[in-house]
């Protein structure tokens, strides 16, 4: 007979995350936990740094690749270009990112950081990036390679 969540009293001391839910549901539960943690840290970053996690990621990538095409940025982020547009417009309105037409193809836009954007383009404690770097330092290279495939 399988144990169900309703069979386990909430104060029983049994770790409810260990209940047999099946591999697929357990994996999805872990993804949800990561997503929830990212959202929490992103809100904290917005309060302390003035930018969210996704906004910071865009700033960091543009900082690494000055004059990147908007389409290239979307590809790096695994986003459709239209999904990136609103985020870029917010960063542009705040004076963190600038964009200009590509001189070789005026249909394409190039992106760069303003001085204010450059000030945010550095390693910063309390960011999602800092937490990931701490974790990666303790993870074996082989495990990282497996996770990437």
Protein Blocks (a to p, Z undefined) as FASTA:
>chain_A
ZZdfklpcfklopafklpcebjklmmmmmmmmmmmmmmmmmmmmmmmnopafklmmmmmm
mmmmghiafklmmmmnopafklmmmmmmmmmmnopaccdddfklmkbccddddfklmmmm
ccdehiaklmmmmmmmmpcfklmmmmmZZ
